[in-house]
Amino acid sequence: MANLDEIDRKLLSELQNEGRVTNVELAQRVGLTAPPCLRRVRALEEAGIIKGYHAELNASELGFAITVFAMVSLKSQAESSLREFEEHMHALPEVREVHMLNGEIDFILKVVSKDLQSFQEFLTSKLTPAPNVESVKTSLTIRTSKLEPGVPLE
């Protein structure tokens, strides 16, 4: 775990909430001048604490009307089988998140699709026949009431 001081935590909180803030504005918000603020941000990036900056896109405005969570069980949990499945998932643009789980389900995937027919085609032609897949259970998202990326930095 990283050894962060109060200013580092403030920087991370501000950037997590607004990644496009200018360095000058960021420095003012955390009580620094611009040069040391930029040095600290770069150090946080180099340490791998800040992994990237992203725009939050409106999926439905871009034609992706549905989000589905798919629970995938594999035939084998050998490391090579797990990696093969993960690599296959990385090649599928509809799959936005892949999380390995413990328990009965091996992976949970977040999948976006234009509509139910497109998702069904994805499910039957790309996901179900993927390497080592034994079963897939899906749940269609009806509503998202909280979507807060990142981590709490209180």
C-alpha positions in Angstrom: 0.0 0.0 0.0 1.2 3.4 -0.9 2.4 5.9 1.8 0.4 9.0 0.9 0.2 12.2 2.8 -2.9 14.5 3.1 -2.0 16.5 0.0 -1.6 13.3 -2.1 -5.0 12.2 -1.0 -6.5 15.5 -1.8 -4.9 15.4 -5.3 -6.2 11.9 -5.9 -9.7 12.9 -4.7 -9.8 15.9 -6.9 -8.5 14.1 -10.0 -10.9 11.1 -9.4 -13.8 13.6 -9.3 -12.6 15.7 -12.3 -9.8 14.3 -14.4 -9.8 17.3 -16.7 -9.0 19.9 -14.1 -6.0 22.0 -15.0 -2.8 21.8 -13.0 -3.2 25.4 -11.9 -6.8 24.8 -10.7 -5.8 21.5 -9.0 -2.9 23.3 -7.2 -5.3 25.9 -5.9 -7.7 23.3 -4.7 -5.1 21.5 -2.6 -3.1 24.5 -1.4 0.0 24.2 -3.6 1.6 26.2 -6.3 1.6 24.7 -9.8 5.2 23.3 -10.1 5.1 21.1 -6.9 1.5 20.1 -7.7 2.6 18.8 -11.2 5.6 17.0 -9.6 3.3 15.2 -7.1 0.8 14.2 -9.8 3.6 12.9 -12.0 5.1 11.0 -9.1 1.6 9.4 -8.4 1.4 8.5 -12.1 4.9 7.0 -12.1 4.1 5.0 -8.9 1.1 3.5 -10.7 -1.4 5.0 -8.3 -2.9 7.1 -11.1 -3.4 4.5 -13.9 -5.0 6.8 -16.4 -7.6 9.4 -17.3 -10.9 8.7 -18.9 -14.0 10.4 -20.2 -17.3 9.0 -18.9 -19.4 8.3 -21.9 -23.2 8.1 -22.1 -23.6 4.6 -23.5 -27.3 4.9 -24.5 -26.5 8.1 -26.4 -23.9 6.1 -28.3 -26.4 3.4 -29.2 -25.6 0.9 -26.4 -29.0 0.6 -24.8 -28.4 -2.4 -22.6 -25.9 -3.5 -20.0 -25.8 -7.2 -19.0 -23.9 -9.0 -16.3 -22.8 -12.5 -17.3 -21.8 -15.0 -14.8 -19.4 -17.6 -16.4 -18.4 -21.0 -15.1 -15.5 -22.7 -16.7 -14.9 -26.4 -17.3 -11.4 -26.1 -15.8 -9.8 -23.7 -13.4 -6.2 -24.5 -14.4 -4.2 -21.3 -14.7 -3.7 -21.9 -18.5 -7.5 -22.2 -18.9 -8.2 -19.1 -16.9 -5.6 -17.1 -18.9 -7.0 -18.4 -22.2 -10.5 -17.3 -21.3 -9.3 -13.9 -20.0 -7.3 -13.3 -23.3 -10.4 -14.2 -25.3 -12.5 -11.7 -23.3 -9.9 -8.9 -23.9 -10.5 -9.3 -27.6 -14.2 -8.7 -27.3 -15.0 -5.0 -27.3 -18.6 -5.6 -25.9 -17.0 -7.0 -22.7 -16.2 -3.9 -20.7 -15.2 -5.6 -17.4 -13.9 -9.0 -16.4 -13.6 -10.0 -12.8 -12.5 -13.4 -11.6 -14.5 -14.6 -8.6 -14.2 -17.3 -6.0 -17.0 -19.8 -5.4 -19.4 -21.4 -7.9 -19.0 -18.7 -10.6 -15.5 -18.2 -12.1 -16.0 -14.8 -13.8 -18.5 -12.0 -13.9 -18.5 -9.9 -17.0 -20.0 -6.5 -17.7 -21.2 -6.5 -21.3 -22.8 -3.6 -23.3 -24.9 -4.1 -26.4 -27.0 -2.1 -28.8 -30.2 -4.2 -28.1 -31.4 -7.6 -26.9 -31.0 -9.1 -30.4 -27.4 -7.9 -30.6 -26.7 -9.3 -27.1 -28.2 -12.7 -28.0 -26.0 -12.9 -31.1 -23.0 -12.0 -28.9 -24.0 -14.6 -26.3 -24.4 -17.4 -28.8 -21.6 -16.6 -31.2 -18.8 -15.2 -29.0 -19.4 -15.8 -25.3 -20.9 -19.3 -25.0 -18.4 -20.9 -27.4 -15.4 -19.1 -25.8 -12.6 -21.4 -24.7 -13.4 -23.6 -21.7 -16.9 -22.1 -21.0 -19.1 -24.6 -19.2 -22.1 -22.3 -18.5 -23.2 -18.7 -18.7 -26.0 -17.1 -16.7 -27.0 -13.5 -17.6 -28.8 -10.7 -15.8 -30.0 -7.6 -17.8 -29.6 -4.3 -16.0 -32.9 -2.5 -15.5 -31.5 0.6 -13.9 -28.2 1.9 -12.5 -28.7 3.9 -9.4 -25.1 4.3 -8.5 -22.0 4.3 -10.7 -19.0 5.7 -8.9 -15.6 4.7 -10.3 -12.5 4.7 -8.2 -12.1 4.3 -4.4 -13.3 6.3 -1.4 -10.5 8.7 -0.3 -12.0 10.1 2.9 
